[in-house]
Structures are given as structure tokens and as C-alpha cells.
Amino acid sequence: MSPVPAWINVRFPRMPAHLALRTAVQPEHSQLARYGVAILAVLLGLGLMLLLDPWISMKESPFVVFFAAVMVSAWYGGLGPGILATLLSILAAKYCFIPVIHTWQLGDLADLVRLILFVLVSLMVSSLSAARRQLVKALRTERDLVSAVVSTAGSLIVVLDRQGRIVEFNRACERTTGYSFEEVRGKRPWDLLLPVEAVEFNKEAFQKLRAGFFPSEYEGVWITRQGDRRFIVWSNTVLLDDWGFVQFIVSTGIDITERKQAEQSLQETNQTLQALVQSSPLAIVVLDRVGRVKLWNPASERMFGWSQEEVKGQVIPIVADDKWADFQTNLESTLRGEVLNGVEIQRRRKDGSPIAVGLWTAMLRGSRAQDDSILAIMADLSDRKQAETALKLSQERLTSFFEGNIIGILFADINGGIEQANDAFLEMVGYTQADVESGRLRWDDITPPESLAIDARHIAEALQQGASVLYEKEYIHKNGSRVPVLVGFTLLGEDRSQAIAFVLDLTERKRLERTLRRQTEKLAEANRMKDEFLAVLSHELRTPLNSMLGWSRLLQTRQLDAATTNRALETIERNARLQAQLIEDILDVSKMIRGKLRLQPRPTTLEPVIIAAIDAMRPAAEAKKVQLQCWFEPGIGNVLGDPDRLQQVFWNLLSNAIKFTPEGGQVEVQLTKIRATEPLTDGSNTLLPVDYAQVQVTDTGKGISADFLPFVFDRFRQADSSITRPDGGLGLGLSIVRHLIELHGGSVWAESPGLGKGATFTVRLPLITDRIPHTSEQSSLSRGSHGMDEQTGEENHSILSSAQSLISISHSAQKKSSSSGGILAGLRILLVDDEADVRDILRAAMEHYGATVAIATSATEAFNLIAAGEDNDAPGSWKPDVLVSDIAMPFEDGYSLIRKVRDLQATRGTFTPALALTAFACQEDLDELLENGFQLHLSKPVDPNSLVAAIADLMGRSGEVDD
């Protein structure tokens, strides 16, 4: 492992560069101060020992304090002051404390040895202290120099710690982003500086660097304080600590934003040049150093007859054999930097006929000498007759193009007059040829004032260059509307006062741009609504769990009295039903979106349907002391509808009204018969009177704002979706109401005078007496997007009942009440589920009714039990009468299990009825269950009594099940 720089274990100090350099090169203390400290330390040590000598004899340890004086001197001043302190300490100790005192004579050999040892130890301490001092100085110098380099570097330098927090952000970073170091200190780059789409990539790169995969280089984007994007090329490395772990990540970047912009500008320029080359009437050819064709524009094809595919990569074919030497000479002179300007030469066409051309050449330098190319521009210079013929042909082509009206073309002068315009242009601006001939139509008159300056600028450019680049402007239509157009023109004549302009109508493109912009805004709004809905869904699903888990914990850990226990069970059941209703609403919306929501229409009287909905909501109204009133007009008649779905509609409307009505408020339900008119379906304007049943639910609640009223029936829309909203819900109920009512051929709308003034929801359904449904109308009531299955009919998708089955379950078997518990007596049931809690409760329920239950925790274990049971001679074999299996299990699901069981039993001629338990309740899931071999299906959460009733019905047994 390479040595670790000493400065990586310190914070990255931020100081001006001149201060850092000054600190790094100058000594810490003057010579006088260093030697003065040495003398002072010895004097202080001597004074201390003289003060202590009367109480503690210093003659036994004459150097004890002088050791400290030597250490302080060497630490502060280095080797020289340390040696000075050693000499002064020897003199002071000999004279004052070593016998014979006050003289320079030594008393015995032991004192001499002690003196020599003091000298050796002091010199060693001085040397070590001096070495340490130099090392500290070098480290400080290195640290300060690094800090100065980082702070003043022209490149962007960012240092992150192991947690990704910024600990260094040099001045180049501050200039680039607009953020100061103090603003970004301690923050992570992806919290402030990165666009959303780059966050995950940078987090992954950071994790790799922290794991030791370095160095790494990549191109990234920073967002400045002003919101600008800066493109930066990063090079990353890491600094390790003393144990070899990554301590800091150092990123060095180069801002390439200007280069990116230059590349984009260059690309646009190249596109413009390419367009000019392709549209040029002159033959433009690019050759390599040996005369092979690299570019062959359409004018070259027209002039010489060879297509680009025929000549590209080949030696130019237009040079006759007798002209080859001249061609080589021109080629070599151009490569030397000479240019040919209008040289007349003889070339040939594909048919072999000669053609006189004017030649202009120039050298195009490549990155290497062998990549140099020759640009050749050729103009046809045939004799006058050929020129006249070519001119006539050109005029015919222009006339054809002009009269073809593919795009708008006009001949005009630069002062605003129009001499001639084709029908495409006139149709674009709404004028006629008569307006042109009379001189009433001028292009400057039909140009908005703000576009005249654009025209003037391009005319000025064209006067210098002969033609303008394409640009956008507007014309004023004869009816006053604005027409966006794309214009390009070329000046004609010696004085360049005439022009031919090509005008392309951009109306459709602009319309598409506006459409795309609106769609983008709608998608952004939909994405926001999705995020809000997911947040609300999470809250609404978690909130009931809090009460359920809390009470369940109390029931397990404490002995509660009967009243508290009943209250706990009621709370758990109420919250479970609330969760189930939420899931039921989501399933309804899913079916609505996919067109799978089915109805079972029949002649229905609305009074009992509304009364049932009122009875269901009466406890909720009484809890809030909300007064429920209803009034039904007698003798209204029947509607063609699904009673269950209509009850769901009125239940949702009443639930919504009660929820948003304050305590002591009032909710009123009215059922009346009204007559309205609607047109016949034959397309005529004839109106027929039609009778409707109208139901109005009016409350005195919080009302609906005028801004939100148009969106009240939209999916996932709520007037208040914040976390502080006082009312729960997912915003699905009213969207379900609208969809169900529209499936019934009716309509629903909401009215509210404003916030705090209540709201009225009105439902209208056509009465059968006045509208005899046609076959198509009946099918629209009884189908999803593909029509209702006549064999299976309506699916009962209630999560609470857990009884969505592929065959009919006996209603009487679920409603009988008895304590005998023998409906499953004698049945052997194999229960397969990987969840222990589910197995325990279902096993207890089935054994309560007399069944013998075997348990398998996986599909493999279940198949082995069934296979053993098929072999009567196998020891310990146990053949079940019924198979009850979960669908979603680890490693192997219930679909695989039932297929293997059916394959096995097909060879043995046996059959075991099977019932599936699953949380997947879509119609596709039910069809798949039936196709794979199950006979019955129950949705999770499974009600134990429903399971017992389903098994009894599956086995053709009749009996009594506790309600």
C-alpha cells in the first residue's frame, strides 16, 4: 500500500493563498526568542531547585528539573537551544548542587558519571525534539500548500467525507455554481447541485468510490443557484486513513459547458452548410488527396449524370483520359494551398458527352496531412445555345415548381412590393391573384410590425451574401388572424433589389407544438395527482392498521374486561371493513379503466334500493348527529339497472354527504320523476320527451369551491389532498358513481353555492316506461368493454365476503345458524399455505365443523402427500377428499401444484376437488384458476365461515354454518 499523505487526517482549512504560502516558508520563531527561551528555562529550573532545596535535598537529584528545562528548550527552539540549555544546566547543577558546591571541582567518580549521563540524555532529547519540530513544520507546510492549491485551482475541486458530505468546495466551484462554501458545507451534492435524473447515477458512483473502485471518470451536470445547467467532466480519487479505509473522496472537474455550446453551435452550422450544399444549383464535390469522391451533391448528379451512390468512394469519373494530367496538376496545386478561381475546363457526362464547366477549388485541411481534402465547385459553362436551352429548362422547372403549389413562392422586391405569387402563398394569406395584379397586396403590409425588423435584418444579410438563411415570422391573414411561416429568399438582379422567396406554412406545426405542450402539462398534472393519490392511499391503508395492531397487542398482552374486549373486537372489525372497502374501491376503478366492470340489469324499483343505502349509512349519521330525511314521489316506475350497483351509487353519495356534513347537520334524499327532451338517434333535430327518475342528495356540509366543482367526479382528485386534511378517503367514490350511472345510461352532476353552503348531487336514470331499451342499449348496461359473460354473470367482488367463486356457492349454506358443527364431518382436507397464522385459523374453523385437516407448508410438500395417498400401499399414505391451496407461495405457486395434481390423477383415473385461496381478484385471475384445474375460489382475507360453506357446497353437503 502506498504511503498515506499526512494531511488527509485533518480538516481542509480554507485560507487565502498568500497566507498559506507565507506560513509554509517562514520560520516560526526568531533566533533570539529561541535561545532566550532556553536561557529562561534553565534560570527558572535553577530558581525552582534553590527554593525546594531547604525542604528537599537537591544534591541527590541535581538534574531532575534541568531535564525539563532542556526538553522545553529543544521543543521550542530546536537542537541549538537544547544544547545551550544542556550546557547551562551542567554549569548550574555543578556549581550549586554537586559536591563540592560553589566550586567547579568534582567530589567523586559517581558525580562525574551522573554528569555524563545527563549530557547524553539531554543531547538525545534535544535531537529528538528538533527532529519532531522539523517534521511538524514540514507537515504544516505541506498542509498549507495543499490548501492554497485547492483554494486557488482553476479546476473545480470538491472533497466529500465517507457520508458524502461536502468538506471542501474551492473557489472555482463557488464561481461556477453561485453557492458559497458555507452554504454547501455538510450537504451532499445530490441534495443541492444535481438534477433529479442524475441523482441515482451519482449515488452509485459515490458508493463505488467509497468501496474502493477508483479512480473513476464521467461527465455530469450541476445546477447553479440561478437554475442553469453546467456540464462538467469529473475525475475522482480517494484518500485513505491509517487503516486503509476510504476517508475522503476528491473530485476534480472541468467545466465544459462552453464547449458543449460550441459543439451544438457547430452542429447547427454544419446542418445549415449541409442544407446549402444539398440545395445549391452548383455542382459541389469534395475529393480526397488521390481524387476519390467524398461528397457529391444533387447538383453534381444533375450536371454529370452519376448518382452519389455510383461515385462515392470512387475516383471521380467526369475526367476524360486525355484530361487526366491536367486534373492531377490542378489537384496538386490545390493541395499546396493554391486556389483555382473560375478556371474553364472540359469534363464529360455519364453518357460520354462533353461539358464545359467553370471550376473553383480550395483545400480543406484535416487533422492530419493525409486527411486533407479538395473542395471543387463547378458551374456549367456550355456554349450560348446550350446555356439558353439550359436556362429555358431551368425556367420551365421553376415555373413547374411555382405552379405546382407545393409551398408558397413569390417574386418581390426588397421594398415590400409583390410582383408575382403562386396560389399556395395566396391561399396561405387569404388573398387572390387580382389583389397581386392590382398592386394592393404588399408583403410589408401583411407583415406584423414586430416582424418587419426581422425582415430588415435578413435583407441586409442577403444584400451582402446574396441569400438569407431560413427564418420564422408571421403574416397577417386577410381575416386578421396571424399565420406563422418559415421564409427563405434569394436576391436577384445586379442591384439585388428583386427576390424570390419560398414560404412554408407552419400553422399545423405550431398547432402540434401547442398540443404537445398541453399534453406535457397534462402529463405533469397526472403525475402530480398520482403522487398525491399514492400518499393518500398509504395514509388511508396504514391508519386502520394502527388501531387493529394496537388492540390486537392489548388483547394478547393484557386481561381486558368484557366491555373493553368487545370494543376492541368491534374496532378491529370496523377498521378491517374500512380497509376492505378501500381495496374494493380500487378494484372497481381498475375494472372501470379496463372496461371489465359488469352489470346485471333488470327492471328495478329505486325506492327499496335507496332505503337500503340509507339504512346502511344510518349508524354513521347517528354517530355524527346528522339528520337523514327522505321524500319519495309515488308511482315513479322502474329503471333498467343492477340493484346492487345502484345501491353502491347511493351509498357512496350518502357516505360522502355525511362525511362532509358537520355534527348536527342535515342530509336530504329526494326521489322524483321529471320529463326532459333528447334528440332522436337518427341524426335529425327532432326532440322527444323522456321520463327520468331523479335522485337528489343534498347536505348542509362544507360545500364545494367553484374551482374544484368541474373536477369533483375525476379519479384520484380531492379538494384537499394534504396530510392535514380533516377527512379521509382516496377520492375514488364519486368517480365510481359517475361510471356506474353512465353504464346505466344516466347522468350525474354536482352543484354547490360555495364553500360552507352545502352541496347537491343529482342522479338521473331513464325510466323503462318511456324508453324501451334497444338491444345495443341493453348490452351496454350488461357488459364491460367486451360484454358480460352469460354463463358466469356478475362477479361478487366483495373483499369482506371473500366469496368470489368460479361456481355458485349455496346461499342457504352460508346463512344457516347452528352449533352442531358437523357439516364437514368425515372429510379429509389438505390445507396448503405458507403463512402459519392463516393455517391456524382456517384449520381451527374446519376442524370445528368435523373435518380432519392435514397441513402442508409448500406446494412440494402438498404434492408429495397427494402422490403418497394415490398409492394405497404406501406406508403412512393419506388421501384427501378436498384440496384447499393458497396461490402465491415461495418457490412454487398454487397453479403449478394443481397442474401437477391433475396430471397425476389423470393417469390414475381419480379426482380431488380443489378450492383456491388468493389475494388476486381480477377476472383474468379467476379465468386462469378455472383453466388450471380449481373448482372454486375465495378471495383473501378469507372468512372462516365462508370457507366452510364453500367446502360444503363443493362436496354437495347441506348443513348449518354459524353466521
Salt bridges, closest charged atoms under 4 A:
GLU28 OE1 - HIS29 NE2 3.97
GLU28 OE2 - ARG140 NH1 2.11
ASP111 OD1 - ARG114 NH2 2.60
ASP144 OD1 - ARG143 NH2 3.16
ASP161 OD2 - ARG165 NE 3.18
GLU168 OE2 - ARG14 NH1 3.05
GLU174 OE2 - ARG14 NH2 3.25
GLU182 OE2 - ARG185 NH2 2.87
GLU183 OE2 - ARG225 NH2 2.24
GLU197 OE2 - ARG229 NH2 2.88
GLU219 OE2 - LYS260 NZ 2.74
ASP255 OD2 - ARG230 NH2 2.91
GLU258 OE2 - ARG230 NH2 2.91
GLU263 OE2 - ARG259 NE 3.47
ASP288 OD2 - ARG292 NE 2.96
GLU310 OE2 - LYS350 NZ 2.71
GLU338 OE2 - ARG336 NH2 3.88
ASP371 OD2 - ARG368 NE 3.00
ASP372 OD2 - ARG289 NH1 3.60
ASP435 OD1 - ARG440 NH2 2.84
ASP444 OD2 - ARG442 NH2 3.22
GLU450 OE2 - ARG482 NH1 2.86
ASP455 OD2 - LYS473 NZ 2.66
GLU472 OE2 - ARG509 NH2 2.50
GLU472 OE1 - LYS510 NZ 2.95
GLU474 OE1 - ARG482 NH1 2.88
GLU508 OE2 - ARG511 NH2 2.32
GLU513 OE2 - ARG509 NE 3.61
GLU513 OE1 - LYS510 NZ 3.93
GLU525 OE2 - ARG528 NH2 2.38
ASP531 OD1 - LYS530 NZ 3.01
GLU532 OE2 - ARG528 NH1 2.19
GLU540 OE2 - HIS539 ND1 3.43
GLU540 OE2 - ARG725 NH2 2.99
GLU573 OE2 - ARG577 NH2 2.87
ASP588 OD1 - ARG645 NH1 3.52
ASP588 OD1 - HIS797 NE2 2.66
ASP615 OD1 - ARG618 NH2 3.68
GLU663 OE2 - LYS625 NZ 3.89
GLU678 OE2 - ARG771 NH2 1.85
ASP691 OD2 - LYS673 NZ 3.66
ASP691 OD1 - ARG675 NE 2.84
ASP714 OD1 - ARG738 NH2 3.89
ASP727 OD2 - LYS702 NZ 3.67
GLU794 OE2 - ARG645 NH2 3.66
GLU795 OE2 - LYS591 NZ 2.90
ASP833 OD2 - LYS940 NZ 3.59
GLU847 OE2 - ARG843 NE 3.09
ASP881 OD2 - ARG828 NE 3.78
ASP886 OD1 - LYS940 NZ 3.18
GLU892 OE2 - LYS900 NZ 3.20
GLU924 OE2 - ARG594 NH1 2.96
ASP962 OD2 - HIS848 NE2 3.83
